[in-house]
């Protein structure tokens, strides 16, 4: 594993979601919870270990739980009144993208393909 994962700045999170991620055990490990029309999305990411974790819940029910390493980048994209969190992955033999729409309602597209 070389380098670290790129991630949005604290200011980008504030501009898009109204708050900055919480810093956890180390400054490169962060977490943010975002409320949407169809639930709550928690994102945790570690830029040094190049990992992301998503937890989508609706009330006390977990709708979707996702953990993956080998993340190259985490970014925020806004267009047409939609806000997305995009994660690009690349590991030996596999590459892909996770597209999590946050607003107006949470939805997920995940693709992983062989190189």
N, C-alpha and C positions, 0 to 999 in steps of 0.2 A: 504494500500500500504506500503510495507516494503522494506528497502534497496534502492539501486539505480541501474540503468542500467549500465552495463559495456560497454565501447566503446574503439575503437582503440586509441592509443596515437597520439599525434600531429605528431611525427616522422613517424608513420605508414602511415598516410595520405600523408605526404610529399613524402615518398618513392613510394607510389602507384599512386598518383594523381598530384604530383609536387607542391603541396601547402598544407598548414595547414588550418583547418576550421577557420572561423572568429568567434571570441567570441562576443556574442550579449549582452543583458542586464545583464546577470549574467555569471560567468565563466563556469557554467555547461550547458549553452544554447549556441549551436554552429551551424554554417551553412557553407556549402561548395557548390560551383557550379563546375560541372565537364562537360566538353565538350566531346562528343562522336561522332561517325560517323553519327548517325541518330538523333542528337539533343543535348540538354543540360539538365543535371539532377541537380536539386538543392536538397540537403539533409539538413534538419534542425533537430537537436535532442536536447533533454533535459534529461540529465541523472538523475536528481532529480525527475522529474515528470514521467520519464520512457516513454517518447513519441518520436515518429519519424514522420517526414513529408517529403514526396518526391513530387517534382514537375518536371515532364518531359515535356519539351516544344521543339517545332521545329519551329524556327522563332518566330512569335508572337502567334502561336497556342499552346494551352495546350493539350498535348496528354494524360496525365494521372496525376491525383492529388490523393494523398493518405495521410491520417492522421490516426494514431492509437496509443493508449496508451497501457499500460501493457507490454511494451517491457522489456525483461530481459537482452538481449545483442545485441550489434551491432558489427559486425566484418567484416574484409576484407579478401577475399579468392582469391588467384591467382593460376590458373592452366591451362595448355594447351593454353597459350596466351589469356586467358580470365580473367577478374577481376570482382569480384562480391562483392556486399554489402549484407550481411546476417543479418536479424533481427529475433531473437527468441522471441516469445510472450508466455505469460502464465498468464491467469486470471482465476477466479473462473469458472470452467466448460469448458473452452476453452484453447487450446494451438495451436501454429502454427509457421510457418516460412514464411518469405518474402525473396525471393532471387531475387535481382535486378542485372542483368548483366550490367556492365557499358561499358566494352571494350570487343570486338571491337565495338559492337553496343548495345544499351540499349534494354533489354528485361526483362520481369517480370514473376515470378512464385509466387503465393500466396496461401498458404494453411492454413486453420483454422479448427480444429476438436474438437469435444467434448472430454473431459477427461474421 
